[in-house]
């Protein structure tokens, strides 16, 4: 457990109290939602690395503990649809310093919370959801109408789209401006890739955007400017779907060998794993314009060339061994048959002799 980074036991019919997970030093993601957990939330502080805490849709009661304050990387705290009571501690957002790309979502909907402790005034990039709590019956007096209003249920809309200021001159059809090209307004034909993070260790992508770009371009052996993230969208799971443009290096088009190399790295899962971004899957690898006639190699079966060579050599060795065994068996059989036929001849002659001399004699041949 000491090396655990992500714990997700969503909708597993778990019962009993929430376990104390404060001794897991590097825990970055916790999801125990949609179970039958009851009792109070443990008061010990979780790891400073935690980005997501989801205890929603359980049967938890008691107060919201103060240990949710002072978590420097927290992006999402989901406690909705429980029976929590008492105050909402404003220290959760007051003790956080968020830069322009960071955000914090605090979802307390549908509990029994009656008030907010301390000053409300959250930063612009902090979202608080309180709908369905008794405190919202006095929303006007507390000036919290906005956070008590109707809230959207589900995943957030796409966080980013690549919308860098365009150049005055347009590119030919199927070509696009390379957003981060060292050559201004450089047109190139991108490879269009659909890509999905199947189990990311965060709830907001923007703070990890630069790190993801470095991770993927390093894994693909591309320069950083060759990657452009067109859009992303959260899906159930949660999973993160994204569409990417990959541009050639200081050229207008990729050559065929480079196209095959890049595609094989996606389909062969040779991009190194990441504790933060988790496993991935390739949704599509689209070839348009100058690439439409490129013939891609058929996807490999998953067996490496070395393993395939080993299988072939093993099959040859087995065939040689089998052939030798067959030869030995044939030789032994031939020797045996000679002896057997000789014995038969002797017995037949002996039988004739006994027939000639004794009608009661019964000779049994045993091979």
C-alpha positions in Angstrom: 0.0 0.0 0.0 2.9 2.4 0.6 3.4 2.7 -3.2 -0.2 3.1 -4.1 -0.9 6.1 -6.4 -4.6 5.7 -7.3 -7.4 3.9 -5.4 -10.6 3.7 -7.3 -13.3 1.3 -5.9 -16.3 3.0 -7.5 -19.7 1.2 -7.3 -18.2 -1.9 -5.6 -21.0 -2.4 -3.0 -18.5 -1.6 -0.2 -20.0 -1.3 3.3 -18.8 0.0 6.6 -16.8 3.1 7.5 -14.4 4.9 5.3 -10.9 3.5 6.0 -8.1 5.8 7.2 -5.8 6.2 4.2 -3.6 8.9 5.7 -0.6 6.5 5.8 -0.4 6.1 2.1 2.3 8.7 1.4 1.9 9.2 -2.4 -1.9 8.7 -2.9 -2.9 11.0 -5.7 -6.5 9.9 -6.5 -9.2 8.5 -4.3 -12.7 7.4 -5.6 -15.0 5.4 -3.2 -18.2 6.8 -4.7 -21.4 4.9 -5.3 -21.0 2.4 -2.4 -22.8 1.9 0.9 -20.1 3.4 3.2 -21.4 4.9 6.4 -20.2 6.7 9.5 -18.0 9.7 9.6 -15.2 10.8 7.3 -11.7 10.1 8.9 -10.1 13.2 10.3 -6.5 12.4 9.5 -5.0 14.4 6.5 -4.4 12.6 3.2 -1.3 12.8 1.1 -0.2 16.3 -0.2 -0.2 14.7 -3.6 -3.9 14.0 -3.7 -5.8 15.7 -6.6 -9.2 14.0 -6.4 -11.3 12.9 -3.4 -14.7 11.4 -4.4 -16.8 10.0 -1.6 -20.2 10.9 -3.2 -23.3 8.8 -3.2 -22.7 6.9 0.1 -24.4 7.1 3.5 -21.8 9.2 5.3 -22.8 11.4 8.2 -21.2 13.8 10.7 -19.3 16.9 9.7 -16.9 17.8 6.9 -13.5 17.4 8.6 -10.9 20.1 8.6 -8.3 17.8 7.1 -9.5 18.8 3.6 -7.8 22.1 4.1 -4.1 22.5 3.2 -4.1 20.0 0.3 -1.9 21.9 -2.2 -2.8 19.8 -5.3 -6.5 19.2 -4.6 -8.6 19.7 -7.7 -11.9 18.0 -6.9 -13.7 17.2 -3.6 -17.0 15.4 -4.2 -19.1 14.7 -1.1 -22.5 15.1 -2.7 -25.5 12.8 -2.0 -24.6 11.9 1.6 -26.0 13.0 5.0 -23.3 15.3 6.1 -24.3 18.1 8.5 -22.9 21.2 10.3 -20.8 23.8 8.6 -19.0 24.0 5.3 -15.4 24.9 6.3 -14.3 27.9 4.2 -10.6 27.1 5.1 -10.7 24.5 2.2 -10.5 27.3 -0.4 -9.1 30.1 1.8 -5.9 28.2 2.4 -5.3 27.6 -1.3 -3.3 29.6 -3.8 -4.3 28.9 -7.3 -2.6 30.0 -10.5 -4.3 30.8 -13.8 -4.4 27.2 -15.0 -5.5 25.6 -11.7 -9.1 25.1 -10.5 -10.9 23.6 -7.5 -14.3 22.0 -7.5 -16.1 21.5 -4.2 -19.4 19.6 -4.6 -21.5 19.4 -1.4 -24.9 19.0 -3.0 -27.8 17.1 -1.4 -26.5 16.9 2.2 -27.8 18.4 5.5 -25.3 21.3 5.7 -26.8 24.3 7.6 -24.2 27.1 7.3 -20.8 28.2 6.0 -18.0 29.0 8.5 -15.8 32.0 7.8 -15.8 34.2 4.8 -17.3 33.0 1.6 -15.6 35.0 -1.2 -13.9 32.1 -3.0 -11.4 32.8 -5.8 -12.7 33.0 -9.4 -11.3 29.5 -10.2 -13.0 27.8 -7.2 -16.5 26.3 -7.9 -18.7 25.5 -4.9 -22.0 23.5 -5.3 -24.5 23.6 -2.4 -27.8 22.9 -4.0 -30.1 20.6 -1.9 -28.8 21.7 1.6 -30.7 23.5 4.3 -28.2 26.4 4.1 -29.7 27.3 0.7 -33.1 28.1 2.3 -31.4 31.3 3.5 -29.4 31.8 0.4 -30.4 35.5 -0.1 -29.4 36.4 3.5 -26.1 34.8 3.1 -25.6 36.0 -0.4 -25.0 32.5 -1.7 -27.7 32.3 -4.4 -25.2 31.6 -7.1 -23.7 28.5 -5.4 -27.2 27.3 -4.4 -28.6 27.5 -7.9 -29.2 24.7 -10.3 -26.0 22.8 -11.0 -25.0 20.8 -14.0 -24.6 17.1 -13.2 -21.9 15.2 -14.9 -18.5 15.8 -16.4 -17.4 19.3 -17.3 -17.4 20.6 -20.9 -14.1 20.4 -22.8 -11.5 22.4 -21.0 -9.4 23.6 -23.9 -9.3 24.0 -27.6 -6.2 25.1 -29.5 -7.1 28.6 -30.7 -3.8 30.4 -31.1 -4.0 33.6 -33.1 -3.9 32.7 -36.8 -1.7 34.1 -39.5 -2.9 36.4 -42.1 -2.1 34.0 -44.9 -4.1 30.8 -45.1 -2.7 27.3 -45.6 -3.6 25.0 -48.6 -6.3 22.5 -48.1 -5.4 19.7 -45.6 -2.5 21.9 -44.3 -2.5 23.9 -41.1 -0.4 26.5 -39.3 1.9 24.8 -36.9 1.0 26.7 -33.7 4.4 26.5 -31.9 6.6 26.3 -35.0 10.0 28.1 -34.7 9.2 29.4 -38.2 6.3 31.9 -38.0 3.1 31.0 -40.0 4.6 27.7 -41.2 2.1 25.4 -42.9 2.3 21.6 -42.6 0.0 18.6 -43.0 -0.7 17.1 -39.6 -1.4 13.5 -38.6 -4.7 13.6 -36.8 -4.8 11.3 -33.7 -7.7 10.4 -31.4 -6.3 9.5 -28.0 -7.9 8.6 -24.7 -6.4 8.5 -21.2 -8.2 5.5 -19.6 -7.4 6.2 -15.9 -5.8 9.7 -15.4 -4.7 10.6 -11.9 -6.3 14.1 -11.8 -9.6 15.8 -12.3 -8.5 18.9 -14.1 -6.2 18.8 -17.1 -5.0 22.4 -17.5 -2.4 22.2 -14.7 -1.0 19.1 -16.3 -1.1 20.2 -19.9 2.6 21.1 -20.3 3.7 18.0 -18.5 1.5 15.9 -20.8 3.0 17.5 -23.9 6.5 16.8 -22.6 5.5 13.2 -21.7 4.0 12.4 -25.1 6.5 14.1 -27.3 9.3 12.5 -25.4 7.7 9.1 -25.7 7.2 9.5 -29.5 10.7 11.0 -29.9 9.3 14.3 -31.3 10.1 17.9 -30.6 7.8 19.7 -28.3 6.4 22.0 -31.0 5.4 19.1 -33.1 2.4 18.4 -30.8 -0.8 20.4 -30.8 -3.7 19.5 -28.5 -6.8 20.4 -30.5 -9.4 19.6 -27.8 -10.1 17.5 -24.8 -13.3 16.2 -23.2 -14.0 14.3 -20.0 -16.0 11.1 -20.3 -17.5 8.7 -17.8 -15.0 6.6 -15.9 -13.6 9.2 -15.6 -11.6 9.1 -18.9 -10.1 11.9 -20.9 -10.6 11.9 -24.6 -8.4 14.2 -26.7 -7.8 15.0 -30.3 -4.2 15.8 -31.3 -2.3 17.1 -34.3 1.2 15.8 -34.9 3.3 18.0 -37.2 6.5 17.1 -39.2 9.8 18.4 -38.0 10.7 21.5 -40.1 9.0 20.1 -43.1 5.5 20.3 -44.7 4.8 16.6 -44.7 5.9 13.4 -42.9 7.7 10.7 -44.9 6.1 7.3 -45.0 8.6 5.6 -42.7 8.1 8.3 -40.0 4.3 7.8 -40.3 4.7 4.1 -39.8 7.1 4.6 -36.9 4.7 7.0 -35.0 1.7 4.8 -35.6 3.6 1.6 -34.5 4.5 3.4 -31.2 0.8 4.0 -30.5 -0.5 0.6 -31.6 2.5 -1.3 -30.0 2.1 0.5 -26.7 5.8 1.4 -26.7 5.2 4.8 -25.2 6.5 4.6 -21.6 3.9 4.4 -18.9 3.2 7.3 -16.6 2.0 7.3 -13.0 0.1 10.6 -13.6 -1.5 9.9 -17.0 -2.0 6.2 -16.7 -2.8 3.8 -19.5 -4.1 5.0 -22.9 -5.8 3.8 -26.0 -5.7 4.9 -29.6 -9.1 6.0 -30.9 -8.1 6.8 -34.5 -5.0 7.6 -36.6 -6.3 9.6 -39.5 -4.4 10.1 -42.8 -5.7 12.9 -45.0 -4.5 15.0 -47.9 -1.0 14.1 -48.8 -1.2 11.0 -46.6 -4.4 9.4 -48.0 -2.5 6.9 -50.2 0.0 5.9 -47.5 -0.2 2.1 -47.0 0.3 1.3 -43.4 1.7 -2.0 -42.3 -0.9 -4.4 -40.9 -1.1 -4.2 -37.1 1.2 -6.6 -35.5 -0.4 -9.5 -33.6 1.3 -8.5 -30.4 4.1 -11.0 -30.7 7.5 -9.4 -31.0 9.9 -10.4 -33.7 12.2 -12.0 -31.2 9.4 -14.1 -29.7 8.3 -15.1 -33.2 11.8 -16.2 -34.1 12.0 -18.2 -30.9 8.7 -19.9 -31.7 9.9 -20.8 -35.3 13.2 -22.2 -34.0 11.3 -24.1 -31.3 9.0 -25.6 -33.9 11.9 -26.7 -36.1 13.7 -28.3 -33.1 10.4 -30.1 -32.1 10.0 -31.3 -35.7 13.6 -32.7 -35.8 13.1 -34.4 -32.4 9.8 -35.9 -33.5 11.4 -37.1 -36.7 14.2 -38.8 -34.8 11.7 -40.5 -32.4 9.7 -41.8 -35.3 12.9 -43.2 -36.9 13.8 -44.9 -33.7 10.3 -46.4 -33.3 10.3 -47.6 -36.9 13.7 -49.2 -36.5 12.6 -50.9 -33.2 9.4 -52.0 -34.8 11.2 -53.5 -37.8 13.6 -55.4 -35.5 10.7 -56.6 -33.4 8.6 -57.7 -36.4 11.5 -59.7 -37.7 11.8 -61.5 -34.4 8.0 -61.8 -34.2 7.7 -63.2 -37.7 10.5 -65.6 -37.0 8.6 -66.7 -33.8 5.4 -67.0 -35.8 7.0 -69.2 -38.3 8.4 -71.4 -35.6 5.0 -71.5 -33.8 3.1 -72.2 -37.0 5.5 -75.0 -37.8 5.2 -76.2 -34.2 1.4 -76.0 -34.5 1.5 -78.1 -37.7 3.7 -80.5 -35.8 1.2 -80.7 -32.9 -1.7 -80.9 -35.2 0.0 -83.8 -36.8 0.7 -85.5 -33.4 -2.0 -84.3 -31.0 -5.4 -83.0 -31.7 -5.8 -81.7 -28.1 -3.0 -79.3 -28.1 -4.0 -75.5 -28.1 -1.2 -73.1 -29.1 -1.7 -69.3 -28.0 0.3 -66.7 -29.8 1.4 -63.8 -27.5 2.9 -60.9 -29.4 
